[in-house]
Amino acid sequence: MQKHPAFRTGPAAVIALGLILAACLQAQSFDAMKAQVRERTLSNGMKWIVLERHEAPVASYHVYADVGSANELGGITGISHILEHMAFKGTTTVGTKDYSAESVFLGRLDSLYSLVQSEQEKIKPDTARIAALNALFEQNRLKAQEYVVNNEYFDLCMKEGDRGVNAYTSNDATQYINAMPSNRLEFWMALTSDRFLNPVFREFYKEKDVVMEERRLGLETRPMGKLFEDFMATAFKAHPYHADVIGHMSDLRKITHDDVVAYFKKYYSPSNLTAAIVGDVNPDEVFKMAERYFGRIPSGPKPEAVRTEEPEQWGERRVQVEAQSEPILIVGYHKASARSKDDQTFDAMANIVGQGRSSRIHASLVKEKKIAIQAGALNGWPGSKYPNLCAFYAVPAQGKTSEECLKAIDAEIEKIIKEPVTADELTKYKRTTVKSFIDQMKGNSSMASLLANYDVVQGDWRDLFEQTRKIEAITAADVQRVAKETLVKKNRTIGEIVPEAPEASAQNE
């Protein structure tokens, strides 16, 4: 019997049918997961997002503070990161043997530090007075230290089975993370709400020294750290993305305890906090406990958004860092924020041009021309909440130069502007990106992070469940369009490390 042509099946048809069925099942799964998410905003303005998952008796907890280094104005760069460190120092009841006695010495430390700074800022400071004040400061610091219970917050969490206690500070946010057995929900509520209700920034001056050492080791003594800092300062002349999260050394030295208290009060009000919990919990129980524990925190206004916008760039910018290092090249182009409808398209372009061993830049510079030992691309750097950069980089091979690598990168950029990406390239991007995205949604901690991030940055956690549809909707024409609009010479900043002769380095030291 002759079959109707419409029923003929070949490999391509089978693959297409499989993809369609997978997409349908995926959409149904996402809809079911989305329906499981519950949200509640407390009377003080703190938002809670909860996703039930009962596969294992554990839960992940994320508290997302909508504040990062982009919120730091003149003189306090690095304060967001310092405050993250301070959040582990305890409260009026955690981390102290006797807070009433400890607080006396903490108050003296702040007064003495203020006197030292005032004297140091004089045109003709009294060095003898500074020495005397510093000696008195050290005496009181040691007395205050006698009341400290080191790492009590960590010890309490670990004792209760927490294997995910962590925190991070970025340009856009500060996030506090825990992962505990689900029957420790109330313990987490009590301990974490206390961190935001009764914080004590003990060991502040000691911890500032730790942060300054982080800057020395992680930035000032590393060629890449120097390049990144100077590159961002050149690419962003107005927006606070121009400053590194770690902050400038002069600011770190001069930030005071009062600065941290004021910054906490402004940016850690409940209206600026979002909690996401994923795991073996009951949403109604979560909301009830949240009102009991976190509802105690006084309400405050939502902080004003960053005012400064990066203006249009008027021409190509270049910056060089001299260091004892192999040459390294970075080329960054200004683009819109993660809230832009084209952000996922930029992600596709960056992926096809420069992410992975099969990407165009890697194939051209590393495999074929052998002018680089590494080459790649980044999208959404250094943050995503505000307009940012799509960047390309290369590490020239021995005997090759950054200029040769730049010409090769420019050639690949010219191709993507003039010719649409191939169907195979776009399909590969979509498959790998969707898979990676789904894998993130499977983990409790990563899912909690996604829910909080999408709610704050995109404005609604529900957008998370639309992400795969946005990925699948990207066309070759979209990629070509954003490349034409963005990858133009006057819109870019070029940064490079210029190898410094050993003799010059020795002289600088």
Secondary structure as UniProt FT lines:
FT   HELIX           5..7
FT   HELIX           11..36
FT   STRAND          37..41
FT   TURN            43..44
FT   STRAND          47..52
FT   STRAND          58..65
FT   HELIX           69..71
FT   TURN            74..75
FT   TURN            77..78
FT   HELIX           79..86
FT   TURN            87..88
FT   HELIX           99..120
FT   HELIX           127..145
FT   TURN            146..147
FT   TURN            150..151
FT   HELIX           152..159
FT   TURN            160..161
FT   STRAND          166..169
FT   STRAND          174..181
FT   HELIX           182..184
FT   HELIX           185..197
FT   TURN            202..203
FT   HELIX           204..215
FT   HELIX           216..220
FT   HELIX           223..235
FT   HELIX           240..242
FT   TURN            245..246
FT   HELIX           249..254
FT   HELIX           257..267
FT   HELIX           270..272
FT   STRAND          273..279
FT   HELIX           283..293
FT   HELIX           294..296
FT   STRAND          317..323
FT   STRAND          328..335
FT   TURN            338..339
FT   TURN            341..342
FT   HELIX           343..354
FT   TURN            357..358
FT   HELIX           360..361
FT   HELIX           362..368
FT   STRAND          372..381
FT   STRAND          388..396
FT   TURN            398..399
FT   HELIX           402..418
FT   HELIX           423..442
FT   HELIX           444..453
FT   HELIX           454..458
FT   HELIX           461..466
FT   HELIX           467..473
FT   HELIX           476..486
FT   HELIX           489..491
FT   STRAND          492..499
FT   HELIX           502..508
//
